[in-house]
């Protein structure tokens, strides 16, 4: 079954990192993605631009209303995703627990149902 790992972090705390600290986190993600590939569970993974570059489109009747940024006010913002394919939620949660740390990291694990 496929699972989407949604990586949320604290953008303000991430911005406060030094370039060396940021590079170390990127290097850890490169190693993490390599581990997922070696285990045969990696499907896709990418970082996302910050919430200041996001747009929210609300569909109201026949109208599409576009606003800047994420749709809710929160300290955390979606910062990246991994799509994995593994046998169980338990394994997906275990893999989520191995995601490289960043300030305020929270990983949401969402199953993708077979339709």
C-alpha positions, 0 to 999 in steps of 0.5 A: 500500500502507498503512504504519503509522508507529509513533513511539517516544520517551523519555517521561522525556526528553519530560517534561523538555521545557519547554512551549514545546519541547513546543508546537514539536514539536506544531506541527511534527507539524501541519505534517507531517500537512499535508504528508502530506495535500498529497501525498495519502498521509495516512490517519490520525495521532494521538498516544497517551497515555503508557505509565502510562495503558496496559493490557496484556491477555494472553490465556491459555486462557479468561482475559484477564489485565490489567496496567498499562502496556506489555508490556515494560520499555523506555526507549522507549514508543509515543507516536503513529502515522501511517497512510499510503498510498503506493506503496513501502516506500522512500517510506514510509521516506523519509516516516518520516525526515521525522517531526518530532524528539522526544527519543529518536525512533525510527520503525518502518515496518510494511507493512499487507498486503492480505488 
